[in-house]
Amino acid sequence: MINLQMLNPNNKKFKDLKNEYLNNTFFPHIVLDNFLEKNFAKKVEKEIIHLSKKAKPYFSYNTRKFALSKIEEFGELTQKLANYLNSQDFINELENLTGIKNLISDPCLEGGGLHYTKKNGYLNIHADFQSHMINKTWARKINLLIYFNNGWTENNNGNLDVWNSDLTKKASYLPKFNRALIFRSTNKSWHGHPYPLSPPKNEMRKSILINYYVNIKRLVPLEETNFQALPEDGFFKKRFIKLDQFFLRIFSYLKRLKIVNDDSYTKLINFFLKEKI
């Protein structure tokens, strides 16, 4: 049975964390350690490692990672976890935490699912896509990340950095095992891990991402993931970030029209890079 036993029973109730979430640095977010029941989290981690063989590459100038978003391909416990996080019971808890009503989950895990980053991988600073690529009336509101990384330190360059609106100040969170981050998704909620990954013992950076939406029942203009250069970035890096952004905008538009899909992109990447996880 899928229920709250998957979560750490010692966790505070979400409703009691609302003020901390709303008043956190830069934009509403919260860090929750020991998010899942410990033994359950360890079993899910084993499945996630095994599932890495099925993950597909998502490579561009702005990102170098792998992902698996089809729930039916997950392991048994990972599938149960994803289904619970998409359930109305859990959504009710998220509404208590965030104050946002009528949240809905995405069973297709568009842009979400299991994410893996290998050595030298990265994800440039960005604000996530604000409109669902397929469901045109869905506005993105909340992201939930759960990490499954043991023995990591600041030197591994895997921290999730979150930035203020003008990208002048940041907070940084280690993606350690069984840590969850829940944050408000807006066009100014800048975050990422932009430095080439140097994982311990050549491991992968592993996480689950679940996104939540509100159906506003009118067309949400297409607003793809928006990558931004940091003040420290040089002239050419800034230009390449924007060029890659331009190509992403084209791809997102074609995807919404159902002319291309993620499988098309994967085939193209595999053709050129011939790299497997």
N, C-alpha and C positions, 0 to 999 in steps of 0.2 A: 504493500500500500504506500502511495506517495503522500507524505505528510511532513510535518515540521520536525520529525525525528531525523531528517537529513541535516538539519541545522544544529549548531551547537546549542544545547539546552541552557547553557549559562549566558547566552547572548541577552543583552537588553532588548526589550520590546521596541520595535521600530518607532512606535508613537512616542516613546520616551526620548528618542534621539532626534526628533524633528528640529528642535532649536539648534542643535549642533550642526545638523545638515544644512539648514538654511543660512546659518551665519558663518560658515567656514570661509577660508581665504579664497578670494578671487571670484568664485561662483559656487553655487550650492553643491556640496559633495561631502562624502563621509568615508572614512576608512574603518573597516571592521575586521579585526584579526580573529583567527580561529572561527571563521564563519560557518564552516560545516562541522558536523560531528567528526572527530579525529579519524577514527577507523574507516568511516565512510569516505572521507576525503582521500585517504591513502589508497583505497581501492579504486576510486575514480582516477587518481593520478596514474595508476598502473595501466588503466584502459586508455587514458589519453596518450601515454607514451607509445603504446601499441598502435593506436590509431594514426600516429604521425606518418606512417607509411602511406596512408591514403590521402594526406593533405595535398592541396594543389598550390602551385606557386602564384603569388601576387607580387610581381616585380615591376617596378618603374623607377624613375629617378627619385621619387618621394617615398617609396616603400620597398622593402625587401623582406617579405614574410611568406608564410604558408598558412592555408586555412582549410578547414573542413566544415561545411555548413549544413549538410544533409543529416538531420536527426536519425533517419533510418539507418545510417551507416555508423552511428555511434555504438559503443559497447553498451551492455545492458544497464549498468548502473549510471553511466554518463547520460544515457537516453532518459532514464527515470529522473535524473537531476534536471536536465533541460526541460522536460515536460512539467516538472514541479515548478520551476522558475517561470514557466509560461502559464501556470495555472491561475485561476481566479483567486484562490486562497492566498497565494504569494503576492499577486497584484494588489489585493486588499491591504496587505502589509506595506507595500511600496506607496500606496496612496496615503496611508497614515504617516509615513516618513516624509514624503515630498510635498504633501498638500495638493497634489494634482489629482483631479478626479477623472473617472472614465478612461483610465489607462487600459490599453490593450497590448497583447503580446504579438509577436510575429512568428508563427509556427514554421515559416520557411527560413528563419534566421538570416534574412537579407543583411549582408555585411557583418554578421555575427558568427556564432559557432565556436569551434576550437581554433585557436590561433597559435602558431609556432614561429619562433624566430631563431635562426641558426647563427653561428659565429659570423660576425661582420654584418649581420642584418640590422635593420633600423626601421623606424617609422617617423618621418619628419613631423614637426609640430603642425597641428591641424585642428580645425573644428569639423565635426562629423557632418555627413549629409543630413539635411534637415527635412527632406521629403522622401518618403518611401519610393523606391525606384519603380515598383510595379503598382502598388495600391496608392492611387494618385490623390486620395483624400486623407492620407495618414501623415500627420506631423510628428516628427521624432521628438521625444521629451526626456527620456531617461536611459542611461547606460548602466549596466551592471557588469563588472569584471571580477572574475575569481582567478587567482594565480595559484600555480602548482610548481613552485621552484624552491628547491632546498639548497641551503648553504651559499646563498648569493650575498654579495656585499656591494657597496657603492662603486667599487672598482670594476664591476662587470658591465657597467653602462646599460643596465636593464631597467633602471628606475623609470617610473612613469612621472614625467614632469608636467605640472599644470601651471599655467601662466595667467597673469592678469590681462585685461583687455588690450593694452597697448604693448604687450610682450616686453615689459621692462623688469618684471619681478616674477619669480617662480617658487613653487613648493615642489618637493621631490619625494616620491614614495617607492620604497623598495618592493619589488614584486615577489614577496616571499610566500612560502607555502601557506595555503589556506587563508590568504588575505583577500578580502573583497573591497572593491571601490564602487560606490554608487554615486553617480553625478548627473547633474542637469545638463542636457544637451541643447546648446544654443549655437548661434553663429559666432559667438565670442568665447566659447568654452574651449580654449586652446590647450592641447595636451599632446603628448607623444613621447617617444624615446629615440631621439635623433642621432645619437652617437653610435658608431659601429660596435656591435655587441661583442663582448669578450667573456663568454660564460664560463663558469667553473667546470673543469674537466670536459670541456667542449660539449656541454649539455645544450639543450634548447630552452628558450624562454617560452613557457606554456601558460595559456590562459583560456578561460571561457568568457565569451562576450554575449550578453543578451540585451537586446534593445526593446524599448517600450514606446508606444505611440498613443496619440489621441486622434480619433477619427473626427475631423472637423466638418465633414460632410460637404465640403466644397473643394475644388481643385487646389492643391498645394503646389505652387510653382516649383519646378525642378531646381534644387539647390544641392549640388554635389559636394563631396568632401572638399574643404577649402584649406589647402596647404599654405603655410606662411614661412618666410625666412626669418631667422633670428637676427638681432642687431649685429652679432659677431660674424655672420656669414658674409663671404666676399661677393664681389660684383657678379662673377660668372655663376656662382651657386644660386644667387637670387634669381638670375635670369632663367636658369635651367628649372628651378622650382616652378616658376610661372609658366614656362613652356609645357612642362609635364601637366600642370593644372589645366591648360588649354586642351590637351589631348584627353584628359579625364572628363572634361565637360562634354566633348564630342561623344565619347563612349557612353556616358550616362544618358545623354539624349537618345542615342540609338538603342540603348537598353530599355529605356522607358517605352520606346516605340516597338519593342520586341523584335528589332532587326538583328541584334546581337545579344549574347548572354555571357555569363561567367565562363561557361565551358568553351566558348569561342576564344575568349581571352587566354584561358589555360592552354589550349592547343597552340596558340601563337607563341606564348612564352616557352613552352616545351620545345617547339620547333627551333627557336633561336638559342636557347640556353642549354637544353639537354641536361638540366639539373634536377635531381630528385632529392627528396628529403632523406 
